[in-house]
Amino acid sequence: MDNVQAVRLKKKDYNLRDARKKVRSLGYKDTYRGKSPFTQTENWYRFRQFSPNKFKNYITKKKDGIQYVIGIR
């Protein structure tokens, strides 16, 4: 998918180690500018691919239990 700003995986389905492996296996980065590769909420691991400032709006697409935040320029 083009313009994927972030990839989100449910914590109930993955521990952090497996989430990082899954993100890499999908062809996305598990690090961002050499900093902490993710943020987390109570329910999600979020792996940033691009700065949110690059986009004006967002949509979320779901596939196989994974959410992809798509940036719209």
C-alpha positions in Angstrom: 0.0 0.0 0.0 1.3 3.5 -0.8 1.4 6.3 1.7 1.2 4.1 4.8 1.9 6.5 7.6 1.6 3.8 10.3 1.0 0.1 10.9 -1.0 -0.9 14.0 -1.2 -4.3 15.5 -3.5 -5.4 18.4 -1.7 -6.2 21.6 -4.0 -9.1 22.3 -2.7 -10.8 19.2 1.1 -10.0 19.5 3.7 -9.3 22.1 6.2 -6.6 21.1 8.8 -8.9 19.7 6.4 -10.7 17.5 4.7 -7.4 16.4 8.1 -6.1 15.3 8.8 -9.3 13.3 5.3 -9.1 11.7 5.8 -5.4 10.6 9.2 -6.3 9.1 7.7 -9.4 7.3 5.1 -7.1 5.7 7.9 -4.9 4.3 7.5 -2.0 6.7 10.0 -0.5 9.1 10.0 -1.3 12.8 12.2 1.7 13.6 11.7 5.4 12.8 14.6 7.7 12.5 16.6 5.5 14.9 14.2 6.3 17.7 11.8 4.2 19.6 10.1 2.3 16.8 6.6 2.5 18.1 4.1 4.1 20.4 1.5 2.1 22.2 -1.9 2.6 23.6 -3.8 0.3 25.9 -4.8 -2.0 22.9 -2.4 -1.2 20.0 1.3 -1.2 19.0 1.8 1.6 16.4 4.8 1.6 14.1 5.3 4.9 12.4 6.5 4.9 8.8 6.4 8.6 7.9 5.9 11.8 9.9 2.2 12.7 10.3 3.0 16.2 9.2 3.5 14.9 5.6 -0.2 14.4 5.1 -3.4 16.4 5.3 -5.9 13.7 6.1 -5.9 10.0 6.9 -8.0 6.9 6.4 -7.6 3.5 8.0 -7.7 0.3 6.1 -7.9 -3.1 7.8 -6.5 -6.4 6.4 -6.0 -9.6 8.3 -6.5 -8.0 11.7 -3.8 -5.3 11.0 -4.7 -1.6 10.6 -2.9 0.6 8.1 -3.1 4.3 8.5 -3.0 5.8 5.0 -1.9 9.4 4.6 -3.7 11.6 2.0 -1.7 14.5 0.7 
